[in-house]
């Protein structure tokens, strides 16, 4: 799918996602590293019990912080889907599902922390309370890492639409992919090689850095695209109200030129699917010209496809990033004319290729269009006028 334009709604969703992400990072790290972590002495049940009982408020604050983290993470999962669904809806939905599974697992694991506290609070009535509490604390750690398995998968999946988004640098997607791998390896060590886990812990610095950077990028997504509104042209040499004759008349559409996201796929689509004839061999060329019709005055009506990094006539600048296309573009659709009796062949051809299409009729002018979408997401119409159509009487 093509990159998407940063619209005001998209920017608003991104900022809110960044805010929730920041809360998730602060509460998650705060609960683990500052509040709960210092109270737990791995392998020493009595020391852990004494530390927790000596600071019950701190232990409860860790529980509260984890709960806030889980709530915000659920909202973050939805917002990330809204931000990146236009790029790759299937991947964005998969990332949403895996992240929500992680949130549920971490939230459920909080019951193990609560159980550990309840056991220690009733230590006089429960034999070997410190040992039992330590087991529940370890159960929480395993449940948390089980959640991180799904979180790691969510990051790996989300990395692809992030890299292709166009308004977030590809490096952020690479960082998320690296973070996902660290989570998967770390959780795997917790379950299958716990003796190696302590040596791997420094690797968690990568997810902290990558996710913090991504969080800040979402908080500050940049200026959204806005409509420039109507452009007024001031004619300084002659007042408009004194002009009587323009002196020229446009006779035909000479050329449609498109900056392409996926140039090879676009060339193949218009050559092999739509059936336009190349005016010259497009192989290896940065621009492909396709003949549409004879045109007017010796200028053939042309469809021109440009690689997005190629400058063209009219001083149109090349772009380092692929342009926004489809719904994110100012181009609404392309319409190409053909005879009415060939539209059934168009439909049969699209069905044979497995292309999605739809048909619309425009009764006020007698047109019928068969619509599909090209590889860049642009809507393409093959339109014909109904033979014998007459304008409806004016009432």
C-alpha positions as CSV (number, residue, x, y, z in Angstrom):
1,X,0.0,0.0,0.0
2,X,1.1,3.6,-0.6
3,X,2.3,6.0,2.1
4,X,-0.4,8.0,3.7
5,X,-0.7,11.8,4.2
6,X,-0.6,13.2,7.7
7,X,-4.1,14.6,8.0
8,X,-5.3,16.6,11.0
9,X,-7.3,13.6,12.3
10,X,-4.3,11.3,11.8
11,X,-2.0,13.8,13.6
12,X,-4.5,14.0,16.5
13,X,-4.6,10.2,16.8
14,X,-0.8,10.0,16.7
15,X,-0.4,12.6,19.5
16,X,-2.9,10.9,21.7
17,X,-1.2,7.5,21.0
18,X,2.2,9.2,21.9
19,X,0.7,10.5,25.2
20,X,-0.7,7.1,26.2
21,X,2.6,5.5,25.1
22,X,4.5,7.9,27.4
23,X,2.2,6.9,30.3
24,X,2.8,3.2,29.5
25,X,6.5,3.6,29.5
26,X,6.7,5.7,32.7
27,X,4.3,3.5,34.7
28,X,5.7,0.2,33.4
29,X,9.3,1.1,34.1
30,X,8.4,2.9,37.3
31,X,6.5,-0.2,38.7
32,X,9.2,-2.6,37.7
33,X,12.5,-0.7,38.4
34,X,11.6,1.8,41.0
35,X,8.7,0.4,43.1
36,X,8.4,-3.4,43.0
37,X,11.8,-4.5,41.8
38,X,13.9,-3.3,44.7
39,X,11.6,-5.1,47.1
40,X,12.2,-8.6,45.6
41,X,15.3,-10.6,46.4
42,X,15.3,-13.5,43.9
43,X,15.6,-16.8,45.7
44,X,15.4,-15.2,49.2
45,X,11.8,-15.6,50.3
46,X,12.2,-14.2,53.8
47,X,14.1,-11.1,52.7
48,X,11.5,-10.4,50.0
49,X,8.7,-10.8,52.5
50,X,10.3,-8.5,55.0
51,X,10.9,-5.8,52.4
52,X,7.3,-5.9,51.1
53,X,5.8,-5.9,54.6
54,X,8.1,-3.0,55.5
55,X,6.8,-1.0,52.5
56,X,3.2,-2.0,51.8
57,X,2.4,1.4,50.3
58,X,5.2,1.0,47.8
59,X,4.0,-2.4,46.8
60,X,0.5,-1.2,46.3
61,X,1.7,1.7,44.2
62,X,3.5,-0.8,42.0
63,X,0.1,-2.6,41.5
64,X,-1.6,0.6,40.8
65,X,1.0,1.7,38.3
66,X,0.8,-1.7,36.4
67,X,-3.0,-1.3,36.3
68,X,-2.8,2.2,34.8
69,X,-0.2,0.8,32.3
70,X,-2.6,-2.0,31.2
71,X,-5.5,0.4,30.8
72,X,-3.5,2.9,28.8
73,X,-2.0,0.1,26.7
74,X,-5.4,-1.1,25.6
75,X,-6.2,2.4,24.4
76,X,-2.8,2.7,22.8
77,X,-3.4,-0.5,20.8
78,X,-6.6,0.9,19.3
79,X,-5.0,4.3,18.5
80,X,-2.0,2.6,16.8
81,X,-4.5,0.7,14.6
82,X,-6.3,3.9,13.7
83,X,-3.0,5.6,12.8
84,X,-1.6,2.8,10.6
85,X,-4.6,1.0,9.2
86,X,-4.5,3.0,6.0
87,X,-1.0,1.7,5.3
88,X,-1.6,-2.0,5.8
89,X,-5.0,-2.8,7.3
90,X,-4.4,-6.5,7.9
91,X,-1.0,-5.9,9.6
92,X,-2.4,-3.1,11.7
93,X,-5.3,-5.3,12.8
94,X,-3.0,-8.2,13.6
95,X,-0.8,-5.9,15.7
96,X,-3.9,-4.6,17.5
97,X,-5.0,-8.2,18.4
98,X,-1.6,-9.3,19.6
99,X,-1.1,-6.2,21.7
100,X,-4.5,-6.6,23.3
101,X,-3.7,-10.2,24.2
102,X,-0.5,-8.9,25.9
103,X,-2.5,-6.4,27.8
104,X,-5.0,-9.0,29.0
105,X,-2.2,-11.4,30.1
106,X,-0.3,-8.6,32.0
107,X,-3.6,-7.5,33.7
108,X,-4.4,-11.1,34.7
109,X,-0.9,-11.5,36.1
110,X,-1.6,-8.7,38.5
111,X,-3.7,-11.2,40.4
112,X,-0.6,-13.1,41.2
113,X,0.9,-10.0,42.8
114,X,-2.2,-9.4,44.7
115,X,-2.2,-13.0,45.9
116,X,1.4,-12.6,47.1
117,X,0.4,-9.6,49.2
118,X,-2.6,-11.3,50.7
119,X,-0.5,-14.3,51.6
120,X,2.1,-12.1,53.4
121,X,-0.6,-10.1,55.1
122,X,-2.1,-13.3,56.6
123,X,1.3,-14.9,57.3
124,X,0.3,-15.8,60.9
125,X,-2.5,-18.0,59.6
126,X,-0.6,-19.5,56.7
127,X,2.4,-21.7,57.0
128,X,5.5,-20.9,55.0
129,X,3.9,-17.7,53.8
130,X,7.2,-16.1,52.5
131,X,7.9,-19.1,50.3
132,X,4.3,-19.2,48.9
133,X,4.4,-15.4,48.3
134,X,7.7,-15.8,46.4
135,X,6.1,-18.5,44.2
136,X,3.3,-16.0,43.3
137,X,5.8,-13.3,42.6
138,X,7.6,-15.6,40.2
139,X,4.2,-16.6,38.6
140,X,3.6,-12.9,38.0
141,X,7.1,-12.6,36.3
142,X,6.3,-15.5,34.1
143,X,2.8,-14.2,33.2
144,X,4.4,-10.8,32.4
145,X,6.9,-12.4,30.1
146,X,4.2,-14.5,28.5
147,X,2.5,-11.2,27.7
148,X,5.7,-9.9,26.2
149,X,5.7,-12.8,23.7
150,X,2.6,-11.3,22.2
151,X,3.9,-7.8,22.6
152,X,7.1,-8.8,20.7
153,X,5.0,-10.2,17.9
154,X,2.9,-7.0,17.8
155,X,6.0,-4.9,17.5
156,X,7.4,-7.1,14.7
157,X,4.1,-6.8,12.8
158,X,3.6,-3.1,13.4
159,X,7.2,-2.4,12.2
160,X,6.2,-2.9,8.5
161,X,3.4,-0.3,8.3
162,X,5.5,2.1,10.4
163,X,8.4,1.8,7.9
164,X,6.0,2.4,4.9
165,X,3.9,5.1,6.5
166,X,5.7,8.1,4.9
167,X,5.2,10.3,7.9
168,X,7.4,8.3,10.3
169,X,11.0,7.6,9.4
170,X,11.8,3.9,8.5
171,X,14.3,3.8,11.3
172,X,11.5,3.8,13.9
173,X,10.1,0.7,12.2
174,X,13.5,-0.9,12.4
175,X,13.7,0.0,16.1
176,X,10.3,-1.6,16.8
177,X,11.3,-4.8,15.0
178,X,14.5,-4.9,17.1
179,X,12.5,-4.4,20.3
180,X,10.2,-7.2,19.3
181,X,13.0,-9.6,18.8
182,X,14.5,-8.6,22.2
183,X,11.1,-9.3,23.9
184,X,10.8,-12.7,22.2
185,X,14.3,-13.8,23.1
186,X,14.0,-12.5,26.7
187,X,10.7,-14.2,27.3
188,X,12.0,-17.4,25.7
189,X,14.9,-17.4,28.1
190,X,12.6,-16.9,31.1
191,X,10.7,-20.1,30.1
192,X,13.3,-22.3,28.6
193,X,16.8,-21.2,29.8
194,X,16.3,-19.0,33.0
195,X,20.0,-19.4,33.9
196,X,20.8,-17.2,30.9
197,X,18.3,-14.5,31.5
198,X,20.4,-12.3,33.8
199,X,23.2,-12.1,31.2
200,X,20.6,-11.0,28.6
201,X,19.0,-8.3,30.7
202,X,21.2,-5.4,29.3
203,X,19.6,-6.1,25.8
204,X,16.4,-4.6,27.2
205,X,18.0,-1.2,26.8
206,X,17.2,-1.4,23.0
207,X,13.4,-1.7,23.5
208,X,13.5,1.1,26.0
209,X,15.3,3.4,23.6
210,X,13.3,2.3,20.5
211,X,9.9,2.6,22.1
212,X,10.7,6.0,23.8
213,X,11.9,7.3,20.5
214,X,8.8,6.1,18.7
215,X,6.6,7.5,21.5
216,X,8.2,10.9,21.1
217,X,7.8,10.8,17.3
218,X,4.1,10.1,17.8
219,X,3.8,13.0,20.2
220,X,5.3,15.3,17.7
221,X,4.2,13.9,14.3
222,X,4.8,17.1,12.4
223,X,2.5,19.5,10.7
224,X,-0.5,17.8,9.1
225,X,-1.4,18.5,5.5
226,X,-4.0,21.2,5.2
227,X,-6.1,22.5,2.3
228,X,-4.7,25.6,0.7
229,X,-8.2,26.7,-0.3
230,X,-9.0,28.3,-3.6
231,X,-6.1,30.0,-5.4
232,X,-6.8,33.4,-6.7
233,X,-4.8,34.6,-9.7
234,X,-4.2,38.4,-10.0
235,X,-3.9,39.7,-13.5
236,X,-1.9,42.8,-13.2
237,X,-1.7,43.9,-16.8
238,X,-5.4,44.0,-17.6
239,X,-8.4,44.3,-15.3
240,X,-10.5,41.2,-15.5
241,X,-13.8,43.1,-16.0
242,X,-12.4,44.7,-19.1
243,X,-11.4,41.4,-20.8
244,X,-13.8,40.4,-23.5
245,X,-12.0,37.6,-25.4
246,X,-9.6,35.0,-24.0
247,X,-8.1,34.3,-27.4
248,X,-7.7,30.5,-27.0
249,X,-9.9,27.4,-26.4
250,X,-8.7,24.2,-24.9
251,X,-9.6,21.3,-27.3
252,X,-8.5,18.1,-25.5
253,X,-6.8,16.6,-22.5
254,X,-3.2,16.1,-23.7
255,X,-1.6,14.2,-20.8
256,X,-2.1,12.8,-17.3
257,X,1.2,12.4,-15.4
258,X,1.5,10.5,-12.1
259,X,4.3,10.3,-9.6
260,X,4.3,6.6,-8.8
261,X,4.9,4.8,-5.5
262,X,5.4,1.3,-7.1
263,X,6.6,2.3,-10.6
264,X,7.2,-1.2,-12.0
265,X,3.8,-2.4,-10.8
266,X,2.1,0.7,-12.2
267,X,3.8,0.2,-15.6
268,X,2.6,-3.5,-15.7
269,X,-0.9,-2.6,-14.7
270,X,-1.6,0.1,-17.3
271,X,0.2,-2.0,-20.0
272,X,-1.0,-5.5,-19.2
273,X,-4.4,-4.9,-17.4
274,X,-5.7,-1.7,-18.9
275,X,-4.1,-2.5,-22.3
276,X,-2.5,0.9,-23.1
277,X,0.4,0.8,-25.6
278,X,3.8,2.1,-24.5
279,X,5.0,4.9,-26.8
280,X,8.6,3.6,-26.1
281,X,10.1,0.8,-24.2
282,X,9.7,1.6,-20.5
283,X,12.2,-1.0,-19.4
284,X,14.9,0.7,-17.3
285,X,13.5,4.2,-18.0
286,X,12.4,6.5,-15.1
287,X,9.3,7.6,-17.1
288,X,6.8,5.5,-19.1
289,X,4.5,7.1,-21.7
290,X,1.3,5.3,-22.8
291,X,-0.8,6.2,-25.8
292,X,-4.4,6.8,-25.0
293,X,-5.8,8.3,-28.2
294,X,-4.9,10.5,-31.1
295,X,-5.5,13.7,-29.2
296,X,-5.6,17.1,-30.8
297,X,-3.3,19.0,-33.1
298,X,-0.7,16.3,-33.4
299,X,-0.3,15.8,-29.6
300,X,-1.2,12.3,-28.7
301,X,-3.3,11.9,-25.5
302,X,-0.9,10.3,-23.1
303,X,-0.7,8.7,-19.7
304,X,2.8,9.4,-18.2
305,X,4.1,7.4,-15.2
306,X,7.0,8.9,-13.3
307,X,9.2,7.3,-10.7
308,X,8.6,9.5,-7.7
309,X,12.3,10.5,-7.6
310,X,12.3,11.7,-11.2
311,X,11.7,15.4,-12.1
312,X,9.4,16.2,-15.0
313,X,8.2,18.9,-17.3
314,X,6.8,22.1,-15.7
315,X,9.6,22.1,-13.1
316,X,7.8,19.5,-11.1
317,X,10.2,18.5,-8.4
318,X,11.2,14.9,-7.6
319,X,10.6,13.6,-4.0
320,X,12.8,11.6,-1.8
321,X,9.7,10.0,-0.2
322,X,7.0,8.3,-2.3
323,X,4.0,10.5,-2.7
324,X,0.6,10.0,-1.1
325,X,-1.8,8.3,-3.5
326,X,-5.3,6.9,-3.4
327,X,-7.5,8.6,-0.8
328,X,-4.6,10.6,0.5
329,X,-4.0,12.2,-2.8
330,X,-5.5,15.2,-4.5
331,X,-6.1,13.0,-7.6
332,X,-9.7,11.8,-7.3
333,X,-9.7,9.3,-10.2
334,X,-8.6,8.7,-13.8
335,X,-11.3,8.1,-16.5
336,X,-10.5,6.5,-19.8
337,X,-13.1,6.3,-22.6
338,X,-14.1,3.2,-24.6
339,X,-17.2,2.0,-26.6
340,X,-20.3,1.0,-24.6
341,X,-20.3,-2.5,-26.1
342,X,-16.8,-3.2,-24.8
343,X,-17.7,-2.7,-21.1
344,X,-18.9,-6.2,-20.7
345,X,-15.5,-7.4,-21.9
346,X,-13.9,-5.1,-19.3
347,X,-15.9,-6.7,-16.6
348,X,-15.1,-10.2,-17.8
349,X,-11.4,-9.3,-18.0
350,X,-11.3,-7.9,-14.5
351,X,-13.1,-11.0,-13.2
352,X,-10.6,-13.3,-14.9
353,X,-7.7,-11.4,-13.3
354,X,-9.4,-11.4,-9.9
355,X,-9.6,-7.6,-9.7
356,X,-12.2,-6.0,-7.6
357,X,-14.4,-3.6,-9.5
358,X,-17.8,-1.9,-9.4
359,X,-20.1,-0.3,-11.9
360,X,-21.7,3.1,-11.6
361,X,-24.2,4.8,-13.9
362,X,-24.7,8.5,-14.3
363,X,-28.2,9.0,-15.7
364,X,-28.0,12.7,-15.9
365,X,-25.4,12.5,-18.7
366,X,-25.8,8.9,-20.0
367,X,-22.4,7.6,-18.8
368,X,-21.6,4.2,-17.3
369,X,-18.2,3.6,-15.6
370,X,-16.4,0.4,-14.6
371,X,-14.1,1.3,-11.6
372,X,-11.1,-0.5,-10.3
373,X,-7.9,0.5,-8.4
374,X,-4.3,0.5,-9.7
375,X,-1.3,-0.7,-7.7
376,X,-0.8,2.7,-6.1
377,X,-4.4,2.9,-4.9
378,X,-5.6,5.3,-7.6
379,X,-9.2,4.8,-8.8
380,X,-9.3,4.0,-12.5
381,X,-12.6,4.3,-14.5
382,X,-13.3,2.9,-17.9
383,X,-16.3,5.0,-19.0
384,X,-18.7,4.8,-22.0
385,X,-21.8,6.7,-23.1
386,X,-25.0,4.8,-23.7
387,X,-25.9,4.7,-27.4
388,X,-29.1,6.6,-28.1
389,X,-29.1,8.4,-24.8
390,X,-31.0,11.7,-24.8
391,X,-31.1,14.3,-22.1
392,X,-34.1,14.2,-19.8
393,X,-36.6,17.0,-20.4
394,X,-36.1,20.0,-18.2
395,X,-39.1,20.4,-15.9
